[in-house]
Structure formats: structure tokens, C-alpha cells
């Protein structure tokens, strides 16, 4: 007998065996199996229905994404620096370019006469505002008048002045960013200026923070760095770690006191004049 014939016979006998079992099965056993089958089908239907319900489109608008940032991101900001060694090298680095004030409300600036190429040290125009954009026109050496005491030996020292125009003002001004004594030059450019737009350097800060900074206002929730961008670096602080202390900002004659906890401003109040 071939294998196909054997398989056909076995299948036929299997059907007969199944029919025989069904016919001879006890009535109670049949009822139990039927109930179990119904319960299993009910569980399956319920599960499928729950899955369809939970995945349905409820028509709710998407939740608004909150713009958040970590102050740790500030640590990864790369601030460009320059390294001039005399007036000519400083001109190559700065003239015809924009710089932004890093040490706000601290460095005085003066009117500059473009026809006589001289700085009017007798009339201070103000202090450089925080994050102000300056368009550098020239770099000059200028001796600031001093009144020596009787018998005092005066060392000839000149100020290294950045001649600039500032957005929001008319006229040309100059501010010192270094000193020259004989053949020695000492520059503080990297401490006083940014050479790239800080709005781009710190673009991970929320728009509302930058809006307050541009208006020179400190807000609750600001980090200490953000507060210095808004109010300047002319300040005094009580004992404590950076970001966990109370700081009084001079703010160009309008003092503001800010208390920080975990590098977040928790209070901003007017300071003492």
C-alpha cells in the first residue's frame, strides 16, 4: 500500500474517531466545554474592544510644548577670543566689525571727535550697557589727563580706546579696553567684549528670557548668568556660592537686588540707592 493511501485511511479513521467521541461524550462534559468556550470568546471580545477604545481619536488638541533648557548647556558655549599684541593687531581683529558688551554697566565711554581724533575725557557719556552692540570704527591710543600730587612721578600711560557707534544712540564714542606703557600693551578685550552675537551663542535660552535681557530687566527664574546679561557685572554679592547667594546689581544707578537658589532667581526687588 502506498503512503498516500495510508494517509487517506488515517484521516478517515481520525474523523470517525472524533465523531465517535462527540457522540459518546457525557452531556455534562459537553455543557462544561460549551460554557468555557463562551467565556473565552467573551474575554477575547472584551480585550479587543478595550484596545480599540483606548486607541480611539479623542479629538483633543496636542499639548503645548514647553520650551525648557538646562543651565548645563551654558557650559558648552564656545566664546571666541582674540589676542592682539599692539594697536595694529587690535585694528585687524576689531575695526569694521561688531562687538557686544560683556561687562555691562561697568566700563565708562566718552564722546569722540572724529575730526580731531580725540577723546573728550572731561564728559563721560555713560557706562556701556549690557549686551549692547557696538560697531567698531577705529582703535586709538589716548592719554587720559591726570593731576599728579606734588613730588609724584607720573608714568606716561595711554588708554587703548575702541572708537565705536552704538545702536540706539547718535554720534561716535570711545571706551578703554586696555593700557599702553612704553612698548608694553595690556588688553582686556576678551573680558569686556563678545566677538559673536550672544543671542546666537545662548540661543538655547527661552525667548522670554532674551526679551527681558534686551529690556535690561531681571525676572524670577533667571540664572545668575542671565541676570548679569540683563543688569550688568557691576555688582556686589553676599557670602555664598555662585547661584546660591544674594546679589546687588548697580544697574547704572538703579540698583536691583536678586536672590538666587540653585542658580534660579527666587526674588527680584529694587535695591538701595
Phi and psi restraints in degrees (value plus and minus 20) as a CYANA .aco file:
   2 UNK   PHI     -94.4   -54.4
   2 UNK   PSI     143.6   183.6
   3 UNK   PHI     -85.8   -45.8
   3 UNK   PSI     -57.1   -17.1
   4 UNK   PHI     -79.6   -39.6
   4 UNK   PSI     -61.1   -21.1
   5 UNK   PHI     -85.4   -45.4
   5 UNK   PSI     -62.0   -22.0
   6 UNK   PHI     -81.2   -41.2
   6 UNK   PSI     -64.3   -24.3
   7 UNK   PHI     -84.7   -44.7
   7 UNK   PSI     -58.7   -18.7
   8 UNK   PHI     -82.9   -42.9
   8 UNK   PSI     -62.0   -22.0
   9 UNK   PHI     -85.8   -45.8
   9 UNK   PSI     -62.5   -22.5
  10 UNK   PHI     -82.6   -42.6
  10 UNK   PSI     -62.0   -22.0
  11 UNK   PHI     -83.9   -43.9
  11 UNK   PSI     -59.9   -19.9
  12 UNK   PHI     -84.4   -44.4
  12 UNK   PSI     -65.3   -25.3
  13 UNK   PHI     -84.4   -44.4
  13 UNK   PSI     -52.9   -12.9
  14 UNK   PHI     -84.6   -44.6
  14 UNK   PSI     -62.7   -22.7
  15 UNK   PHI     -83.4   -43.4
  15 UNK   PSI     -59.5   -19.5
  16 UNK   PHI     -85.2   -45.2
  16 UNK   PSI     -60.6   -20.6
  17 UNK   PHI     -83.9   -43.9
  17 UNK   PSI     -62.6   -22.6
  18 UNK   PHI     -83.0   -43.0
  18 UNK   PSI     -61.7   -21.7
  19 UNK   PHI     -83.4   -43.4
  19 UNK   PSI     -56.8   -16.8
  20 UNK   PHI     -88.2   -48.2
  20 UNK   PSI     -61.3   -21.3
  21 UNK   PHI     -83.0   -43.0
  21 UNK   PSI     -64.8   -24.8
  22 UNK   PHI     -81.4   -41.4
  22 UNK   PSI     -59.2   -19.2
  23 UNK   PHI     -91.2   -51.2
  23 UNK   PSI     -53.8   -13.8
  24 UNK   PHI    -116.5   -76.5
  24 UNK   PSI     -22.4    17.6
  25 UNK   PHI     -85.8   -45.8
  25 UNK   PSI     122.9   162.9
  26 UNK   PHI     -83.8   -43.8
  26 UNK   PSI     122.9   162.9
  27 UNK   PHI     -82.2   -42.2
  27 UNK   PSI     -60.1   -20.1
  28 UNK   PHI     -84.4   -44.4
  28 UNK   PSI     -59.5   -19.5
  29 UNK   PHI     -85.1   -45.1
  29 UNK   PSI     -59.5   -19.5
  30 UNK   PHI     -80.0   -40.0
  30 UNK   PSI     -64.1   -24.1
  31 UNK   PHI     -83.8   -43.8
  31 UNK   PSI     -61.0   -21.0
  32 UNK   PHI     -84.2   -44.2
  32 UNK   PSI     -64.1   -24.1
  33 UNK   PHI     -83.0   -43.0
  33 UNK   PSI     -57.9   -17.9
  34 UNK   PHI     -84.9   -44.9
  34 UNK   PSI     -63.2   -23.2
  35 UNK   PHI     -83.7   -43.7
  35 UNK   PSI     -64.0   -24.0
  36 UNK   PHI     -81.9   -41.9
  36 UNK   PSI     -57.6   -17.6
  37 UNK   PHI     -85.5   -45.5
  37 UNK   PSI     -61.6   -21.6
  38 UNK   PHI     -84.3   -44.3
  38 UNK   PSI     -63.2   -23.2
  39 UNK   PHI     -82.7   -42.7
  39 UNK   PSI     -63.6   -23.6
  40 UNK   PHI     -82.1   -42.1
  40 UNK   PSI     -62.1   -22.1
  41 UNK   PHI     -84.2   -44.2
  41 UNK   PSI     -58.3   -18.3
  42 UNK   PHI     -83.9   -43.9
  42 UNK   PSI     -61.9   -21.9
  43 UNK   PHI     -82.7   -42.7
  43 UNK   PSI     -64.0   -24.0
  44 UNK   PHI     -83.7   -43.7
  44 UNK   PSI     -64.7   -24.7
  45 UNK   PHI     -82.6   -42.6
  45 UNK   PSI     -62.4   -22.4
  46 UNK   PHI     -83.4   -43.4
  46 UNK   PSI     -62.2   -22.2
  47 UNK   PHI     -83.7   -43.7
  47 UNK   PSI     -65.7   -25.7
  48 UNK   PHI     -81.3   -41.3
  48 UNK   PSI     -62.4   -22.4
  49 UNK   PHI     -82.7   -42.7
  49 UNK   PSI     -59.5   -19.5
  50 UNK   PHI     -84.6   -44.6
  50 UNK   PSI     -62.1   -22.1
  51 UNK   PHI     -83.5   -43.5
  51 UNK   PSI     -61.6   -21.6
  52 UNK   PHI     -84.9   -44.9
  52 UNK   PSI     -57.7   -17.7
  53 UNK   PHI     -88.0   -48.0
  53 UNK   PSI     -63.3   -23.3
  54 UNK   PHI     -89.3   -49.3
  54 UNK   PSI     -43.5    -3.5
  55 UNK   PHI    -120.0   -80.0
  55 UNK   PSI     -11.1    28.9
  56 UNK   PHI     -89.9   -49.9
  56 UNK   PSI     135.7   175.7
  57 UNK   PHI    -101.5   -61.5
  57 UNK   PSI      90.0   130.0
  58 UNK   PHI    -103.9   -63.9
  58 UNK   PSI     -27.3    12.7
  59 UNK   PHI      54.6    94.6
  59 UNK   PSI      -4.0    36.0
  60 UNK   PHI    -102.8   -62.8
  60 UNK   PSI     122.6   162.6
  61 UNK   PHI     -87.9   -47.9
  61 UNK   PSI     128.8   168.8
  62 UNK   PHI     -82.6   -42.6
  62 UNK   PSI     125.8   165.8
  63 UNK   PHI     -87.0   -47.0
  63 UNK   PSI     122.3   162.3
  64 UNK   PHI     -87.8   -47.8
  64 UNK   PSI     110.9   150.9
  65 UNK   PHI     -98.5   -58.5
  65 UNK   PSI     104.4   144.4
  66 UNK   PHI    -106.7   -66.7
  66 UNK   PSI     109.5   149.5
  67 UNK   PHI     -99.6   -59.6
  67 UNK   PSI      90.9   130.9
  68 UNK   PHI    -143.2  -103.2
  68 UNK   PSI     139.6   179.6
  69 UNK   PHI    -170.2  -130.2
  69 UNK   PSI     140.4   180.4
  70 UNK   PHI    -128.0   -88.0
  70 UNK   PSI     116.1   156.1
  71 UNK   PHI     -82.1   -42.1
  71 UNK   PSI     -37.2     2.8
  72 UNK   PHI     -82.3   -42.3
  72 UNK   PSI     -45.4    -5.4
  73 UNK   PHI     -82.7   -42.7
  73 UNK   PSI     -48.4    -8.4
  74 UNK   PHI     -82.2   -42.2
  74 UNK   PSI     -50.1   -10.1
  75 UNK   PHI     -87.1   -47.1
  75 UNK   PSI     -39.1     0.9
  76 UNK   PHI    -117.9   -77.9
  76 UNK   PSI     -16.3    23.7
  77 UNK   PHI     -95.0   -55.0
  77 UNK   PSI     106.4   146.4
  78 UNK   PHI    -118.7   -78.7
  78 UNK   PSI      91.5   131.5
  79 UNK   PHI    -115.1   -75.1
  79 UNK   PSI     101.6   141.6
  80 UNK   PHI     -91.0   -51.0
  80 UNK   PSI     122.9   162.9
  81 UNK   PHI    -145.2  -105.2
  81 UNK   PSI     138.6   178.6
  82 UNK   PHI    -143.1  -103.1
  82 UNK   PSI     139.6   179.6
  83 UNK   PHI    -157.2  -117.2
  83 UNK   PSI      48.1    88.1
  84 UNK   PHI     -91.0   -51.0
  84 UNK   PSI     133.8   173.8
  85 UNK   PHI    -143.5  -103.5
  85 UNK   PSI     -30.6     9.4
  86 UNK   PHI    -177.6  -137.6
  86 UNK   PSI    -195.7  -155.7
  87 UNK   PHI     -83.9   -43.9
  87 UNK   PSI     -63.0   -23.0
  88 UNK   PHI     -83.7   -43.7
  88 UNK   PSI     -61.2   -21.2
  89 UNK   PHI     -88.7   -48.7
  89 UNK   PSI     -53.5   -13.5
  90 UNK   PHI     -86.1   -46.1
  90 UNK   PSI     -57.6   -17.6
  91 UNK   PHI     -82.5   -42.5
  91 UNK   PSI     -62.8   -22.8
  92 UNK   PHI     -81.8   -41.8
  92 UNK   PSI     -54.4   -14.4
  93 UNK   PHI     -99.0   -59.0
  93 UNK   PSI     -51.2   -11.2
  94 UNK   PHI    -141.2  -101.2
  94 UNK   PSI     -54.3   -14.3
  95 UNK   PHI     -85.4   -45.4
  95 UNK   PSI     114.6   154.6
  96 UNK   PHI      63.1   103.1
  96 UNK   PSI     -15.8    24.2
  97 UNK   PHI    -140.5  -100.5
  97 UNK   PSI     145.6   185.6
  98 UNK   PHI    -117.1   -77.1
  98 UNK   PSI     124.0   164.0
  99 UNK   PHI    -149.7  -109.7
  99 UNK   PSI     141.3   181.3
 100 UNK   PHI    -145.5  -105.5
 100 UNK   PSI     121.6   161.6
 101 UNK   PHI     -92.7   -52.7
 101 UNK   PSI     105.2   145.2
 102 UNK   PHI    -114.6   -74.6
 102 UNK   PSI     -63.8   -23.8
 103 UNK   PHI    -116.5   -76.5
 103 UNK   PSI      58.9    98.9
 104 UNK   PHI     -92.8   -52.8
 104 UNK   PSI     129.3   169.3
 105 UNK   PHI      38.9    78.9
 105 UNK   PSI      13.2    53.2
 106 UNK   PHI    -152.0  -112.0
 106 UNK   PSI     -60.0   -20.0
 107 UNK   PHI    -113.6   -73.6
 107 UNK   PSI     100.7   140.7
 108 UNK   PHI     -93.4   -53.4
 108 UNK   PSI     131.9   171.9
 109 UNK   PHI    -152.0  -112.0
 109 UNK   PSI     137.4   177.4
 110 UNK   PHI    -154.0  -114.0
 110 UNK   PSI     135.5   175.5
 111 UNK   PHI     -83.4   -43.4
 111 UNK   PSI     125.3   165.3
 112 UNK   PHI    -143.8  -103.8
 112 UNK   PSI     107.2   147.2
 113 UNK   PHI    -109.9   -69.9
 113 UNK   PSI      89.6   129.6
 114 UNK   PHI     -90.9   -50.9
 114 UNK   PSI     -43.0    -3.0
 115 UNK   PHI     -98.3   -58.3
 115 UNK   PSI     -58.9   -18.9
 116 UNK   PHI    -117.9   -77.9
 116 UNK   PSI     -25.2    14.8
 117 UNK   PHI      34.4    74.4
 117 UNK   PSI      29.6    69.6
 118 UNK   PHI    -155.5  -115.5
 118 UNK   PSI     132.0   172.0
 119 UNK   PHI    -118.5   -78.5
 119 UNK   PSI     113.1   153.1
 120 UNK   PHI    -110.6   -70.6
 120 UNK   PSI      66.5   106.5
 121 UNK   PHI     -90.0   -50.0
 121 UNK   PSI     -34.2     5.8
 122 UNK   PHI     -96.2   -56.2
 122 UNK   PSI     -35.5     4.5
 123 UNK   PHI    -149.8  -109.8
 123 UNK   PSI      76.9   116.9
 124 UNK   PHI     -92.5   -52.5
 124 UNK   PSI     108.0   148.0
 125 UNK   PHI    -103.3   -63.3
 125 UNK   PSI     -41.6    -1.6
 126 UNK   PHI     132.7   172.7
 126 UNK   PSI    -183.3  -143.3
 127 UNK   PHI    -137.5   -97.5
 127 UNK   PSI     127.1   167.1
 128 UNK   PHI     -82.5   -42.5
 128 UNK   PSI     102.9   142.9
 129 UNK   PHI     -88.7   -48.7
 129 UNK   PSI     132.7   172.7
 130 UNK   PHI     -79.8   -39.8
 130 UNK   PSI     115.9   155.9
 131 UNK   PHI      40.7    80.7
 131 UNK   PSI      -2.5    37.5
 132 UNK   PHI     -87.3   -47.3
 132 UNK   PSI     121.8   161.8
 133 UNK   PHI    -111.5   -71.5
 133 UNK   PSI     104.5   144.5
 134 UNK   PHI    -136.8   -96.8
 134 UNK   PSI     113.2   153.2
 135 UNK   PHI    -119.1   -79.1
 135 UNK   PSI      89.9   129.9
 136 UNK   PHI     -97.4   -57.4
 136 UNK   PSI     106.9   146.9
 137 UNK   PHI    -123.5   -83.5
 137 UNK   PSI     -50.0   -10.0
 138 UNK   PHI    -185.0  -145.0
 138 UNK   PSI     144.5   184.5
 139 UNK   PHI    -145.2  -105.2
 139 UNK   PSI     104.4   144.4
 140 UNK   PHI    -153.5  -113.5
 140 UNK   PSI     137.8   177.8
 141 UNK   PHI    -118.0   -78.0
 141 UNK   PSI     113.5   153.5
 142 UNK   PHI    -163.6  -123.6
 142 UNK   PSI     110.6   150.6
 143 UNK   PHI    -105.7   -65.7
 143 UNK   PSI     104.3   144.3
 144 UNK   PHI    -106.0   -66.0
 144 UNK   PSI     108.9   148.9
 145 UNK   PHI     -79.6   -39.6
 145 UNK   PSI     116.9   156.9
 146 UNK   PHI    -151.0  -111.0
 146 UNK   PSI     133.5   173.5
 147 UNK   PHI    -132.5   -92.5
 147 UNK   PSI      75.5   115.5
 148 UNK   PHI     -89.4   -49.4
 148 UNK   PSI     128.4   168.4
 149 UNK   PHI     -97.5   -57.5
 149 UNK   PSI     137.3   177.3
 150 UNK   PHI     -75.6   -35.6
 150 UNK   PSI     108.8   148.8
 151 UNK   PHI      62.3   102.3
 151 UNK   PSI     -23.4    16.6
 152 UNK   PHI    -102.1   -62.1
 152 UNK   PSI     114.9   154.9
 153 UNK   PHI    -107.6   -67.6
 153 UNK   PSI     103.6   143.6
 154 UNK   PHI    -116.1   -76.1
 154 UNK   PSI     104.5   144.5
 155 UNK   PHI    -107.9   -67.9
 155 UNK   PSI     107.9   147.9
 156 UNK   PHI     -89.6   -49.6
 156 UNK   PSI      93.6   133.6
 157 UNK   PHI    -151.5  -111.5
 157 UNK   PSI     115.4   155.4
 158 UNK   PHI    -135.8   -95.8
 158 UNK   PSI     128.3   168.3
 159 UNK   PHI    -108.1   -68.1
 159 UNK   PSI     117.5   157.5
 160 UNK   PHI    -109.2   -69.2
 160 UNK   PSI      91.9   131.9
 161 UNK   PHI    -128.0   -88.0
 161 UNK   PSI     113.6   153.6
 162 UNK   PHI    -113.1   -73.1
 162 UNK   PSI      98.7   138.7
 163 UNK   PHI    -110.1   -70.1
 163 UNK   PSI     109.7   149.7
 164 UNK   PHI    -170.6  -130.6
 164 UNK   PSI     144.4   184.4
 165 UNK   PHI    -134.4   -94.4
 165 UNK   PSI     121.6   161.6
 166 UNK   PHI    -139.5   -99.5
 166 UNK   PSI     113.8   153.8
 167 UNK   PHI     -77.3   -37.3
 167 UNK   PSI     116.0   156.0
 168 UNK   PHI      69.7   109.7
 168 UNK   PSI     -22.5    17.5
 169 UNK   PHI    -149.4  -109.4
 169 UNK   PSI     141.4   181.4
 170 UNK   PHI    -132.0   -92.0
 170 UNK   PSI     130.2   170.2
 171 UNK   PHI      80.1   120.1
 171 UNK   PSI     157.1   197.1
 172 UNK   PHI    -137.2   -97.2
 172 UNK   PSI     120.2   160.2
 173 UNK   PHI    -153.5  -113.5
 173 UNK   PSI     151.6   191.6
 174 UNK   PHI    -163.4  -123.4
 174 UNK   PSI     124.7   164.7
 175 UNK   PHI    -158.3  -118.3
 175 UNK   PSI     124.1   164.1
 176 UNK   PHI    -100.3   -60.3
 176 UNK   PSI     118.2   158.2
 177 UNK   PHI    -156.2  -116.2
 177 UNK   PSI       2.3    42.3
 178 UNK   PHI     154.6   194.6
 178 UNK   PSI     153.0   193.0
 179 UNK   PHI    -152.0  -112.0
 179 UNK   PSI     132.7   172.7
 180 UNK   PHI    -147.1  -107.1
 180 UNK   PSI     107.0   147.0
 181 UNK   PHI    -149.9  -109.9
 181 UNK   PSI      88.8   128.8
 182 UNK   PHI      42.2    82.2
 182 UNK   PSI    -140.8  -100.8
 183 UNK   PHI    -115.7   -75.7
 183 UNK   PSI     -16.1    23.9
 184 UNK   PHI    -117.1   -77.1
 184 UNK   PSI     115.5   155.5
 185 UNK   PHI    -144.9  -104.9
 185 UNK   PSI     111.9   151.9
 186 UNK   PHI    -142.9  -102.9
 186 UNK   PSI      97.1   137.1
 187 UNK   PHI    -127.2   -87.2
 187 UNK   PSI     121.7   161.7
 188 UNK   PHI    -138.6   -98.6
 188 UNK   PSI       5.1    45.1
 189 UNK   PHI     -77.8   -37.8
 189 UNK   PSI     -62.6   -22.6
 190 UNK   PHI     -90.6   -50.6
 190 UNK   PSI     -42.2    -2.2
 191 UNK   PHI    -105.0   -65.0
 191 UNK   PSI     -45.8    -5.8
 192 UNK   PHI    -118.1   -78.1
 192 UNK   PSI     -51.5   -11.5
 193 UNK   PHI    -144.6  -104.6
 193 UNK   PSI     131.1   171.1
 194 UNK   PHI    -114.4   -74.4
 194 UNK   PSI     124.4   164.4
 195 UNK   PHI    -127.6   -87.6
 195 UNK   PSI     -15.4    24.6
 196 UNK   PHI    -155.1  -115.1
 196 UNK   PSI     132.1   172.1
 197 UNK   PHI     -80.1   -40.1
 197 UNK   PSI      98.3   138.3
 198 UNK   PHI     -82.6   -42.6
 198 UNK   PSI     -42.6    -2.6
 199 UNK   PHI     -82.1   -42.1
 199 UNK   PSI     -52.2   -12.2
 200 UNK   PHI    -104.6   -64.6
 200 UNK   PSI     -58.6   -18.6
 201 UNK   PHI     -80.2   -40.2
 201 UNK   PSI     -59.3   -19.3
 202 UNK   PHI    -135.6   -95.6
 202 UNK   PSI      24.4    64.4
 203 UNK   PHI     -90.1   -50.1
 203 UNK   PSI     -30.2     9.8
 204 UNK   PHI     -97.1   -57.1
 204 UNK   PSI     -28.2    11.8
 205 UNK   PHI     -93.8   -53.8
 205 UNK   PSI     123.9   163.9
 206 UNK   PHI     -81.7   -41.7
 206 UNK   PSI     130.9   170.9
 207 UNK   PHI     -77.2   -37.2
 207 UNK   PSI     -56.3   -16.3
 208 UNK   PHI     -87.5   -47.5
 208 UNK   PSI     -48.7    -8.7
 209 UNK   PHI     -89.4   -49.4
 209 UNK   PSI     -65.5   -25.5
 210 UNK   PHI     -85.6   -45.6
 210 UNK   PSI     -54.7   -14.7
 211 UNK   PHI     -81.5   -41.5
 211 UNK   PSI     -63.5   -23.5
 212 UNK   PHI     -87.1   -47.1
 212 UNK   PSI     -60.3   -20.3
 213 UNK   PHI     -81.0   -41.0
 213 UNK   PSI     -65.8   -25.8
 214 UNK   PHI     -84.7   -44.7
 214 UNK   PSI     -42.9    -2.9
 215 UNK   PHI    -115.6   -75.6
 215 UNK   PSI     -14.8    25.2
 216 UNK   PHI      37.2    77.2
 216 UNK   PSI      28.9    68.9
 217 UNK   PHI    -145.5  -105.5
 217 UNK   PSI     115.4   155.4
 218 UNK   PHI    -111.8   -71.8
 218 UNK   PSI     121.5   161.5
 219 UNK   PHI    -147.9  -107.9
 219 UNK   PSI     130.2   170.2
 220 UNK   PHI     -78.7   -38.7
 220 UNK   PSI     115.9   155.9
 221 UNK   PHI      81.8   121.8
 221 UNK   PSI     -35.5     4.5
 222 UNK   PHI     -89.3   -49.3
 222 UNK   PSI     130.3   170.3
 223 UNK   PHI     -99.7   -59.7
 223 UNK   PSI     149.3   189.3
 224 UNK   PHI     -85.7   -45.7
 224 UNK   PSI     -56.6   -16.6
 225 UNK   PHI     -82.9   -42.9
 225 UNK   PSI     -64.2   -24.2
 226 UNK   PHI     -82.5   -42.5
 226 UNK   PSI     -58.0   -18.0
 227 UNK   PHI     -85.0   -45.0
 227 UNK   PSI     -57.6   -17.6
 228 UNK   PHI     -89.2   -49.2
 228 UNK   PSI     -51.8   -11.8
 229 UNK   PHI     -84.1   -44.1
 229 UNK   PSI     -54.1   -14.1
 230 UNK   PHI    -102.4   -62.4
 230 UNK   PSI     -61.2   -21.2
 231 UNK   PHI    -133.5   -93.5
 231 UNK   PSI     -28.5    11.5
 232 UNK   PHI      78.4   118.4
 232 UNK   PSI     156.1   196.1
 233 UNK   PHI    -125.9   -85.9
 233 UNK   PSI     -15.3    24.7
 234 UNK   PHI    -102.9   -62.9
 234 UNK   PSI      77.4   117.4
 235 UNK   PHI    -174.8  -134.8
 235 UNK   PSI     145.8   185.8
 236 UNK   PHI    -152.4  -112.4
 236 UNK   PSI     124.3   164.3
 237 UNK   PHI    -148.5  -108.5
 237 UNK   PSI     126.4   166.4
 238 UNK   PHI     -98.3   -58.3
 238 UNK   PSI     146.6   186.6
 239 UNK   PHI     -78.2   -38.2
 239 UNK   PSI     117.4   157.4
 240 UNK   PHI     134.5   174.5
 240 UNK   PSI     144.5   184.5
 241 UNK   PHI     -96.9   -56.9
 241 UNK   PSI     135.1   175.1
 242 UNK   PHI     -76.1   -36.1
 242 UNK   PSI     108.5   148.5
 243 UNK   PHI      66.6   106.6
 243 UNK   PSI     -24.9    15.1
 244 UNK   PHI    -156.7  -116.7
 244 UNK   PSI      43.3    83.3
 245 UNK   PHI    -182.8  -142.8
 245 UNK   PSI     152.9   192.9
 246 UNK   PHI    -125.7   -85.7
 246 UNK   PSI     110.5   150.5
 247 UNK   PHI    -142.2  -102.2
 247 UNK   PSI     114.0   154.0
 248 UNK   PHI    -125.8   -85.8
 248 UNK   PSI      95.9   135.9
 249 UNK   PHI    -113.4   -73.4
 249 UNK   PSI     110.2   150.2
 250 UNK   PHI     -84.6   -44.6
 250 UNK   PSI     -58.2   -18.2
 251 UNK   PHI      31.3    71.3
 251 UNK   PSI      26.6    66.6
 252 UNK   PHI      32.9    72.9
 252 UNK   PSI      25.0    65.0
 253 UNK   PHI      71.2   111.2
 253 UNK   PSI     -20.5    19.5
 254 UNK   PHI    -144.1  -104.1
 254 UNK   PSI      55.6    95.6
 255 UNK   PHI     -78.6   -38.6
 255 UNK   PSI     126.3   166.3
 256 UNK   PHI    -155.7  -115.7
 256 UNK   PSI     112.8   152.8
 257 UNK   PHI    -126.0   -86.0
 257 UNK   PSI     107.8   147.8
 258 UNK   PHI    -146.4  -106.4
 258 UNK   PSI     109.9   149.9
 259 UNK   PHI    -125.5   -85.5
 259 UNK   PSI     110.7   150.7
 260 UNK   PHI    -133.3   -93.3
 260 UNK   PSI     119.5   159.5
 261 UNK   PHI    -154.1  -114.1
 261 UNK   PSI     106.6   146.6
 262 UNK   PHI      32.6    72.6
 262 UNK   PSI      20.0    60.0
 263 UNK   PHI      40.9    80.9
 263 UNK   PSI      13.1    53.1
 264 UNK   PHI    -152.2  -112.2
 264 UNK   PSI     111.5   151.5
 265 UNK   PHI     -87.5   -47.5
 265 UNK   PSI     104.1   144.1
 266 UNK   PHI    -125.4   -85.4
 266 UNK   PSI     -35.7     4.3
 267 UNK   PHI    -172.8  -132.8
 267 UNK   PSI     122.2   162.2
 268 UNK   PHI    -153.0  -113.0
 268 UNK   PSI      93.6   133.6
 269 UNK   PHI    -153.9  -113.9
 269 UNK   PSI     133.6   173.6
 270 UNK   PHI     -81.4   -41.4
 270 UNK   PSI     117.7   157.7
 271 UNK   PHI    -110.5   -70.5
 271 UNK   PSI    -198.0  -158.0
 272 UNK   PHI    -101.9   -61.9
 272 UNK   PSI     119.9   159.9
